Amino acid sequence: MKKSLIISLAATLISFANVSHADFTIRTLGVNGCSNLAGQWAGVGQVSNWMIDCNYHGSGQMSGIDGAGKFTLNINIDKDSGSFLCPAHTSKQLEGTCVNGNLYINTGYGDLSGSVSQNIGNAKGTLTIAPGVSADVSIQFQRAG
């Protein structure tokens, strides 16, 4: 679930980046970590490079994981502060898989990696904003409710 939030925030923050293909990889605590991820998550994130610095908050709802390890993640992200170049709001539905304690979300936004325990998680990485232009991303999330 924390992974869901991380992914949700990352996807929202990355919504302005649409030219590259990449994956998000989040490690859980243990091989059976995938079974406890469904539910509501919330978190904060930051996107920055030499010309932008934007802060976000968001929420994500992760579905249960089916027998093949597949799930969906619905995210909503809102900008708290930063450059007008960063989107003010983003909503996305992402699809991914969770296998052997590793959560994979296929996106076209950038490369993020991180970890999650039962109630909190984090991720860091790089988003491609345009060819040759990237931004650093940092996300922290926790189980909501």
MINUTOR-532266 format. One record per residue (C-alpha): residue in one letter; x, y, z; residue number from 1. Coordinates in Angstrom, 1 decimal, padded with zeros to 4 digits. Layout:
BEGIN
A, X, Y, Z, NUM
...
***
This chain:
BEGIN
M, 000.0, 000.0, 000.0, 1
K, 002.9, 002.3, 000.8, 2
K, 004.3, 001.2, -002.5, 3
S, 001.0, 002.2, -004.0, 4
L, 001.2, 005.7, -002.5, 5
I, 004.8, 006.1, -003.6, 6
I, 003.8, 005.0, -007.1, 7
S, 000.8, 007.3, -007.0, 8
L, 002.8, 010.3, -006.0, 9
A, 005.5, 009.5, -008.5, 10
A, 003.0, 009.1, -011.3, 11
T, 001.4, 012.3, -010.5, 12
L, 004.6, 014.2, -010.2, 13
I, 005.7, 012.6, -013.5, 14
S, 002.5, 013.5, -015.3, 15
F, 004.3, 016.3, -017.1, 16
A, 007.0, 013.9, -018.3, 17
N, 005.7, 012.0, -021.3, 18
V, 008.6, 011.0, -023.6, 19
S, 010.5, 008.2, -021.9, 20
H, 009.6, 004.6, -020.8, 21
A, 010.6, 003.4, -017.4, 22
D, 009.5, 001.3, -014.4, 23
F, 009.0, 001.9, -010.7, 24
T, 010.4, -000.8, -008.5, 25
I, 009.5, -001.0, -004.8, 26
R, 010.7, -003.7, -002.5, 27
T, 008.6, -005.0, 000.3, 28
L, 009.6, -006.7, 003.5, 29
G, 009.8, -010.3, 002.6, 30
V, 008.5, -012.6, -000.2, 31
N, 004.9, -012.4, 001.1, 32
G, 005.0, -008.6, 001.3, 33
C, 002.6, -008.3, -001.7, 34
S, -000.3, -009.8, 000.1, 35
N, -000.6, -006.8, 002.5, 36
L, -000.6, -003.9, 000.1, 37
A, -004.2, -003.4, -000.9, 38
G, -005.9, -000.3, 000.5, 39
Q, -005.7, 003.4, 000.9, 40
W, -002.3, 005.3, 001.0, 41
A, -001.2, 008.9, 001.4, 42
G, 002.0, 010.8, 001.0, 43
V, 004.1, 013.7, 000.0, 44
G, 006.7, 014.2, -002.7, 45
Q, 009.1, 016.7, -004.3, 46
V, 010.3, 017.2, -007.9, 47
S, 013.3, 019.4, -008.5, 48
N, 016.1, 020.2, -011.0, 49
W, 018.0, 023.4, -011.9, 50
M, 014.8, 025.3, -012.9, 51
I, 011.9, 023.8, -010.9, 52
D, 011.2, 022.8, -007.3, 53
C, 007.7, 021.6, -006.7, 54
N, 006.1, 020.0, -003.6, 55
Y, 003.1, 017.7, -003.7, 56
H, 000.7, 015.7, -001.6, 57
G, -001.5, 012.9, -002.7, 58
S, -003.4, 009.7, -002.1, 59
G, -003.7, 006.3, -003.8, 60
Q, -006.0, 003.3, -003.7, 61
M, -004.4, 000.0, -004.5, 62
S, -006.5, -003.0, -005.5, 63
G, -006.0, -006.5, -004.2, 64
I, -003.4, -008.5, -006.0, 65
D, -004.8, -011.3, -008.2, 66
G, -003.4, -014.8, -008.6, 67
A, -001.1, -013.6, -011.4, 68
G, 000.3, -010.9, -009.1, 69
K, -001.5, -008.1, -011.1, 70
F, -003.1, -005.0, -009.5, 71
T, -004.3, -001.5, -010.3, 72
L, -003.4, 001.7, -008.5, 73
N, -005.7, 004.8, -008.7, 74
I, -003.9, 008.0, -007.6, 75
N, -004.7, 011.7, -007.1, 76
I, -002.0, 014.3, -006.6, 77
D, -002.1, 018.0, -005.9, 78
K, 000.7, 020.6, -005.9, 79
D, 001.3, 022.4, -002.6, 80
S, 003.9, 024.8, -003.9, 81
G, 006.4, 025.4, -006.7, 82
S, 006.9, 026.4, -010.3, 83
F, 004.0, 027.1, -012.7, 84
L, 005.7, 024.5, -014.9, 85
C, 004.6, 021.7, -012.6, 86
P, 001.0, 020.5, -013.0, 87
A, -001.4, 021.6, -010.2, 88
H, -003.4, 018.3, -010.2, 89
T, -003.0, 014.8, -011.7, 90
S, -005.2, 011.7, -011.5, 91
K, -003.9, 008.4, -013.0, 92
Q, -004.8, 004.7, -013.1, 93
L, -001.6, 002.6, -013.2, 94
E, -001.2, -001.1, -013.6, 95
G, 001.5, -003.3, -012.1, 96
T, 002.6, -006.6, -010.8, 97
C, 003.9, -007.8, -007.4, 98
V, 006.0, -010.9, -007.5, 99
N, 008.3, -012.3, -004.8, 100
G, 008.0, -009.2, -002.7, 101
N, 008.8, -006.8, -005.5, 102
L, 006.3, -004.3, -006.8, 103
Y, 006.7, -003.3, -010.4, 104
I, 004.7, -000.5, -012.0, 105
N, 005.1, 000.1, -015.7, 106
T, 005.0, 003.7, -016.7, 107
G, 006.3, 006.1, -019.3, 108
Y, 007.5, 008.6, -016.8, 109
G, 010.9, 007.7, -015.2, 110
D, 012.8, 005.4, -013.0, 111
L, 012.0, 005.2, -009.3, 112
S, 013.0, 002.6, -006.7, 113
G, 012.3, 002.3, -003.0, 114
S, 011.1, 000.2, -000.2, 115
V, 008.0, -000.3, 001.9, 116
S, 007.2, -001.8, 005.3, 117
Q, 003.7, -002.6, 006.6, 118
N, 002.8, 001.1, 007.1, 119
I, 005.4, 003.4, 005.6, 120
G, 007.6, 003.6, 002.5, 121
N, 009.7, 005.8, 000.3, 122
A, 011.0, 006.1, -003.2, 123
K, 013.6, 008.2, -005.1, 124
G, 014.5, 008.5, -008.7, 125
T, 014.6, 010.5, -011.9, 126
L, 011.9, 011.7, -014.2, 127
T, 012.4, 012.6, -017.8, 128
I, 010.6, 015.8, -018.5, 129
A, 011.7, 016.3, -022.1, 130
P, 014.6, 014.8, -024.2, 131
G, 017.8, 015.7, -022.3, 132
V, 015.9, 017.3, -019.3, 133
S, 015.3, 015.4, -016.1, 134
A, 014.2, 016.1, -012.5, 135
D, 015.0, 014.3, -009.2, 136
V, 012.0, 012.9, -007.4, 137
S, 011.6, 012.0, -003.7, 138
I, 008.4, 010.5, -002.2, 139
Q, 007.4, 009.4, 001.3, 140
F, 004.1, 007.6, 001.9, 141
Q, 002.2, 005.9, 004.6, 142
R, -001.0, 003.9, 005.1, 143
A, -004.0, 006.2, 005.3, 144
G, -006.7, 005.9, 007.9, 145
***
